[in-house]
């Protein structure tokens, strides 16, 4: 089964990031595939320079699982994450729509 995650809260704003990362790891443990993690709204702060630890955790997950880490471009601009570190990429909401076609489940974390 293929999953896409949507992360809508930034680091330091509850436990959303931690829960999403644990879920991402559990997806692979269960023999499923994590297609994409889409960061929307405040969630784009996961790739901001002041959240290096969170960005590194996501980068490790992406490398281990061959997963796309996508920041909503409009949200990233608003939250100051326009120069994301690799493997994060900037894309529009169309990337989330595409993930909906490619994945069997979309799980959101808020």
C-alpha positions in Angstrom: 0.0 0.0 0.0 1.3 3.5 -0.9 0.9 6.4 1.6 1.3 10.1 1.4 1.5 12.2 4.6 0.4 15.9 4.9 2.1 17.7 7.8 0.4 21.0 8.8 2.0 22.0 12.0 5.6 23.2 12.5 8.2 22.0 15.0 7.6 23.4 18.5 3.9 23.6 17.9 2.6 20.4 19.5 3.8 16.9 18.6 2.6 16.8 15.0 6.1 16.4 13.5 7.0 13.6 15.9 3.8 11.7 15.3 4.2 12.1 11.5 7.8 10.8 11.7 6.8 7.8 13.8 4.0 7.0 11.4 6.3 7.3 8.4 8.7 4.8 10.0 5.8 2.4 10.8 4.6 2.5 7.2 7.8 0.9 6.1 7.9 -1.5 9.0 4.5 -2.8 7.9 5.8 -3.4 4.4 4.1 -0.4 2.8 5.6 2.5 0.8 5.8 6.1 1.7 5.4 8.0 -1.6 5.5 11.6 -0.4 5.4 13.9 2.6 3.8 17.2 1.8 4.4 20.0 4.3 1.6 22.6 4.2 1.0 25.8 6.2 3.1 26.0 9.4 4.4 22.5 8.6 6.8 24.0 6.1 8.9 25.3 9.0 10.2 21.8 9.3 12.7 22.9 6.6 13.5 26.3 8.1 17.1 27.1 9.1 16.1 27.3 12.8 14.7 23.8 12.8 17.8 21.9 11.6 17.2 18.9 13.9 13.7 18.3 12.5 14.9 18.8 8.9 17.7 16.2 9.5 15.2 13.7 10.9 13.0 14.1 7.8 16.0 13.9 5.5 17.0 10.6 7.1 13.5 9.2 6.6 13.5 10.3 3.0 16.8 8.7 2.3 16.0 5.4 4.0 12.6 5.2 2.3 13.2 6.9 -1.0 10.4 9.4 -0.2 9.8 12.9 -1.7 9.7 15.7 0.9 7.7 18.5 -0.6 7.1 22.0 0.8 4.1 23.9 -0.4 5.7 26.9 -2.2 3.2 29.5 -1.1 3.3 28.3 2.6 7.1 28.2 2.4 7.3 31.7 1.2 5.0 32.9 4.0 7.0 31.0 6.7 10.4 31.8 5.5 11.5 28.4 4.2 12.3 29.4 0.6 15.8 27.9 0.5 15.1 24.4 1.9 17.9 22.0 2.5 18.1 18.8 0.4 16.1 16.6 0.0 13.2 19.1 0.5 11.8 20.6 -2.6 9.4 23.4 -3.3 6.2 22.6 -5.3 2.7 23.8 -5.5 -0.6 22.2 -4.4 -0.6 20.3 -7.6 2.1 18.0 -6.0 -0.5 17.1 -3.3 -3.1 16.4 -6.0 -0.7 14.2 -7.9 0.1 12.3 -4.7 -3.6 11.7 -4.3 -3.6 9.8 -7.6 -0.3 7.9 -6.9 -1.1 6.9 -3.3 -3.8 4.7 -1.9 -4.0 6.6 1.4 -3.4 10.2 2.4 -3.0 10.8 6.1 -2.9 14.3 7.5 -1.2 15.4 10.8 -2.4 18.6 12.4 
